[in-house]
Amino acid sequence: MNLVYKHEKSLFLISAVISALIWLLLLVGTFGILLVYLLLGYVVFLFAHSAFIAYLKGTGVKITPEQYPDLHQALVQSCKRVGVTDVPDAYLLRTDFFNALATRFLGRHFIVLFTDVLDALADRPQAVNFYIGHELGHIHRNHLGWKSFLFPAAILPLLGPALRRAEEYTCDRYGVACCDSAADVQAALGAIAAGDSRWQSMNTDAYLQQVAETRGFWMSFNELTGDYPWLTKRMATSLAMMERKDITLPRRHALAWLLALFVPRTGLGGGAGGLVLILMLVAILGVVAAIAIPQYQEYTKSAQYHQIYQQTWSMTAEVTAYMNEHQQWPYAMTDLGYDSEPVINENPYYSVMLYDAGMIAVEVNTDVLGEGQYLIYTPDYSGDEIVWTCSGQNLAEKLLPENCR
């Protein structure tokens, strides 16, 4: 039985390639400083997540051979069925959520079963295996481990939500693999749909007929921009897998695909997960704006000054030739045959003037105080040879051409 949903691997590969390129561009664009921010972000996340793990260990009931042996046996057997060799720690927790979750802290995996689920399925305890298997799917497929690396692609329209939905379909398949009957799968998903008591009287056939309604524009649009497939589809595909049947789901509305292309993924309908994603995106963009853009501006200025240097350094040879011929320094650029003093070039901009003792001053810019910024070419007349040196005035050394530093 293939437990991986048909589209997950291809969506993962596309997301991994895109994320790798984006991370590389960000690291290069911020000259590696992004690593510092990522490290700080990880430390903040570690402390925040530790609060939940500490609460879980201090409040929840750990499932062991001595504590709820039936659940522990179900966990061990489910791990064997889906190939998870390292049995994760499992806890029972009282919350207002009707579901289960898997999480990871410092390399250790945890599964949390909520008491409402167990209470609802008290008459059909084997259905709990679906929840256990689903969370084992996240662990076995390492969805938690890849989450941070895939973040850049995860916020992209269509692609990010599509990968998340594919992961959910995969984990549902793991849940099915841990169940012994279609009735267990029906009970597990029916309890999510109809509640802790009404699920027992739910008409599954009528519920599955609602799948046809998902083809409409609004249903399609909200699914394409969401992290989870509609529960009706999840039940239909899970039951089909249990019964070894092929299933064809309704095609989504064409206009919904087009509009969803402009909606980035924010996660879980804009809840806490989405807020975290948005804050991380803003933080990354802030780093780029604060570091990468000034660095790029410095790079372009440095390249411009290097170009000016290449265009004006030849004037030193002209001054040398004038000195050798007339045995005196030229007084102005017009002495060298130029039409005016100063000599002005527009693109790139620079202005060249001659000063005492043959010194050439090339104004390349003005600073915030309005003072000129110059490349200075200074001759040293020692004996019969003139040696030129280049330096900067009011210019940061890192912006100067290499020969002027």
N, C-alpha and C positions, 0 to 999 in steps of 0.2 A: 504494500500500500504506500503510494507516494504521499507523504504528509505535507509537502511544500506546495502552496498554491501556484498555479501555472504561471502567473505574471510576477511573482515576487522576485525571483532571481534576476530577471531582465531589468526590472525597476531598480533593484538594489545596485546592479552594475552601473546603470546610467547615473544613479544618484552618487555612487562612490567616485566615478570619474569627474563629475561636475564638482563635487565637494573638494576633491583633491586639488583641482585647478584653482578653485576659489581660495582655498586655504593658502596655496602656494603664492597666488597673486597678493593676498593680504600680507603674508609674511615678507615678501619682497618689497611690497609697497610701503610697509611700515619699518623696513630694515630690521626685522626680527623683534621689534619692540612689542608686537602683538603677543608674543609668547609670554611676556611679563603679565599682560592683562589677562590672558587665558589662565595663567597660574593663579593669579589673584581671584579670578572668577571661580576656579575650581575649589580654592580654599573656602570661599564664601558658601558655595554649594555644599561642600563637605560638612561644614558646621550646621547648615540649615537641614540637610538630609539626616544628619546624626540625631537631630531632635526627634524625627519620626521613628528612627530605629530604636532610640533609647525609650521612647514611649511604648513602642511595640514590645520590647523586651521587659519593660517595667510594668506594663498593664495587661498585655495580651497573654493568652494561655498557650504555652508551647506544646505542640503536638508531638508526643513521644510514645514509645511502646507502653509506658506506664500511664500516660495522660492521653485519653482518647485513642486507644490502640486500634480501633476500627479505622479511624481516619489516617493514622500512621501507616497501617497496612495498605490502605488504598493509595497513599502517596508512594510508598515503596513499589507497589505493583505497577502503578502508572509510570514511574520512572523506568522500570524495566521494559515496559511496552514501547516507549518512545525513544529509548536509548540514552536517557540521562543517567550517567554513571555516578555523579556526585549528588546524593540526595540533599536538596536544599532544606534549610530550616523552615519550619512551617508553624504559623501561629493562628490562633483563633481570636478574633477581635470583635468587640461589640461596637458597631457604628450605625449610622443612618444610611449606609450605602448597601445596595443589594447587588453584590458582585464579588469578585475576588481580584487580587492583584499580585504581581511579581515585582520585586525591586532588588537592587544590588547595592551593597555598601562595602567598600574596601575589599572588593574581589569576592565577597561572599553573597550568595543568592538567598533570597527570602521569598516565601509564598505566604500570603495572608488570606485566610478564609473568614468571611464575615458571618456572624452568627445568624443574621436574618436569612441567609441562604440555607444554612443547615436546618433552621427551624421550619422553613418553607418546604423543604424536601425530607422532612423527618419520616414520612411514609414511603419515600423512595430514595434511600440513602445512596444507591448506586449512581444516581444522577449527579451527585457531587463530583464524581470522577471526571465529568466533563469540565468543570471549573478547574480542577487540579490539572488535567491534561492541557487545557488552554494556557494556563500560566507556565506550565513546563515547556510549552511551545516557544514562548518568549525567551526562556532560558536556553533551550537547546539550539535555537536559531540565533542566539546572541543578539537579539534585538536591543537589549539594554546596553550591551557593550559598544555597539556601533552608533548609538544614538547621537553622541556628541560629535563624532567625526562627520556624520551625515547631516549635521545641522544646516550648513549652507544650502544644500539641495532640498532639505525638508521644508523650508519656507517658500519654495518656488510654487507658483500656481500649478495645478493639475498633478505635477510629479510628486510633490510632497504628500498630499492627501492620498494619492493613488498607492504609494508605497505603504502608508499606514493601513489602508484598507486591505491591501494584499497581505500584510502581516497578520491582520485579524482573521482573514479567511484561513491562512495557514494554521494559526493557533486553534481555530475551530476544528480543523482537521485533526490536530493533536488531541483535542478533547474527544472527538468521535472515536479515535483509536483507543482511548481509555475506557470507553463505554462498551457494555455487553449487548445492548439492544437499542433499537430506534426509540423505544419508549423512554429510555434514560435521557437521550438527546432531546427529545420533545419536552420532557419535564424540565430539564435544565434551562433551556431557552424560553420555554413557556412561562416559567416562574419570573424571568426578567420582564417578559411582556405583560403578563396579567397580574402579577403580584403573588404574595406568599400563600394565598389560599385560593384565589379565583383561577389559578392556572389549572387546577384539577378538573374544572368544568369547561375549560376552553376548547372550542371546536377547532382542532388543528387544520383540518381541510379548509374551513372558511378563512382561517388566518392566512394560510398559504395563498389563497386566491387574491389577497391584497398585494401580492408581488406585482401583479399586472398594473397596479396604480403607480408604480415607481417609474414608469416610462414618461410621465408628464414633465413639463418644463420645471415647475417648482421642486418637485421631488428629485429630478435629475440634478438641478443646480445645487441644491443643498447637500446632496450626496457627494457630488464632485468636489465640493469645497470643504467637506467634512472628513473626519478621521475614521469613521466607522461606517460599514455598509448598513443598510436598513436591516433591522432585526428579522423582518420577514424573509429577506434574501438569505440571511445567515442560517435561518432554520431550514429553508428550502434546500440550500446547498449541503448542509450538514446531514439532513435526512437522506438526500440523494447519495451522498458518499457512504453512509451506513448501509444503504440498500444496494450499493454497487450500481447505481444508475447514473446516466449522463443527464445533465440539466442545462437548459438554455434560458438565460435570464433576459428580460426585456431590454432592448436597446435604449440608451438614454437620449433625451431630446437634443437635437443638433444645436439649437440656439443656446442651450445650457452649457454645452462644451465651449462655445465661443465666449460667452460671458465669464465662465469660470476661469478662462485663461488670464483674466485681469484681476483675479482675487488671490493674493498670496495666502499661504496656509498660516493660520495663527493658532491652530490646535484647539480641539474640544470646544468649539463654539465660542471662542473668545474668553474662556475661563482662565483659571490660574495658569494652566499650561501655556495657553496662548499669550498671556501677559508676560510670562518669562521669556518666550521666544521673541516677542516684540522688544522687550528691554535689552535682550542680548544683541538683537540686530541694531538697535539704536546705539548701544555701547560700541559695537564694532565699527559702525559708520562714524561715530565720534572719534574713535582712534584714527581712522583713516583721514578724517577732516583735520584733526589736530596735528598729526604727524606726517602722514604721507603727502598731503598737499603742500605744506611748507617745504618738505624735502624735495618734492618735484620742482617747486619754484626755484629752489637753490640750484638744483641740477640744471635747469634751463638757463639760469643766469650764468652759471659757471661755463656752460657750453657757449653762450653768447660772448662772454669775455675772451674765451679761447679763440673764437673766430675773429674777434677784433684784434687780438694779439697777432694772429697769423697775417691779417691784412695790413697792419701798421708797423710790424717789426722791420720790414724792409726799408722804412724811412731812416733807420739808424745807418744803413749803408749809404744813403744819400747824404746824410750829415757828415759821415766819415769822408766821403769823396769830396764834399765841399771843403772840409778842413784841409785835406791833403793838397787840394788845388790852390786855395787862397790863403792857407796858413792862418786862418781865423775862423771862429765859429759863425754860422749864419745867424742873423738877427731875427728872421721871420721865415715862415713857410714860403713866402713869395720869393725869397732868395733861392729856394730850391726849385723854383719853376711852377709853383702852385698859384692858382688865380687869386686866392684870398687868404687871409689870416683871421680866424682859424680855418682850418680845412674841416668841413662838416660832411659827414656821411649819414644818410637817413636810415638805411636798413642793412645791417643793424646800426643803430644810432651810435655815433661817437664824434668827438670834436678834438682836433689836434692843434696844439700850439707849441711854439719854441720858446724856451726861456734861456737864461744866462748859461754860458759854458756849454751850449749845445744840448741841454736837457730837453727831452721831448715829453710833453704831458698829454696823455690821451684821456679825455674825460668820457667816461662810459655811462655815468648815471649821476643822480643826486640822491642824497639820503633824506630821511624824514625831516631833518633840520634845514634842508635846502643847500647843504654843503656838497661840493662836487666830489665825486668818487673817480679816482684816476688810476691808470696804468702809467708808471713813470719809467722812462728809459734814460739811464744816466751813463754818460761816457766817462771813462777813466783814461786820461791821456798820459801814458807812461812811456817816455822815450819816443820811438818812432811808431808805436802801435797804439791804436785806440781800442779799448775793450769796453763793451757795453754790458750793463746789468739792468735787470727789470725788477720793479718792486710795485707795491700797491700803496695807495693813500686813501684812507677812509673806507677800505675794502677788507672784508673778512678774508683771512689767509686761505680758507678752504674754497673760496670762490675764484682765487687767482689761478691763471695758467700755471702749469707745473714749473716752468722756467722762471716764474716770477716769485716763487715762494722762498 
